[in-house]
Amino acid sequence: MIKRMGLFQRRQDLTQTQFGAYWGKKHSPLMMRMPKFLHYTQNHRLDLAQ
């Protein structure tokens, strides 16, 4: 098993909601189409101090 972790900085022209939507709705399906890719997990930042 190979595990990879990455941290990504949101572009200033995207809201937190738009950034999360991109990674959840556009990037995830791309990753799952890769051959032999069995599991993909995303952990998103929570803004608790609002």
Secondary structure, DSSP 4 states (H G I P E B T S, - for coil): --------PPPTTS-HHHHHHIIIIIIHHHHHTSTT--------------
